[in-house]
Amino acid sequence: MSGRPVLGSISGLFLGLFVAVLLQQYGVRPLDTFSVIGLPIIGLVVGLVFSMWAPFGRR
C-alpha cells in the first residue's frame, strides 16, 4: 500500500466540508453541528473506503 488511503481521507474530508458549506449557501441545510462536524467525518470515511476499494493503479 502506498499513500492512497491518506490521500483518500484528506480528499474525503475536504469533500464533506465543501458539501456542508454548499448546502448552507443554497439554503438546503442550516450550518449546525452536524453539518460542520458530521459531514466532513462522513466524507473522510467515504474517501477512505473508496481509496481502499478502488483498483486504480493495479492490474
Secondary structure, DSSP 8 states (H G I E B T S, - for coil): --SHHHHHHHHHHHHHHHHHHHHHHTTSS---HIIIIIHHHHHHHHHHHHHHH--TT--
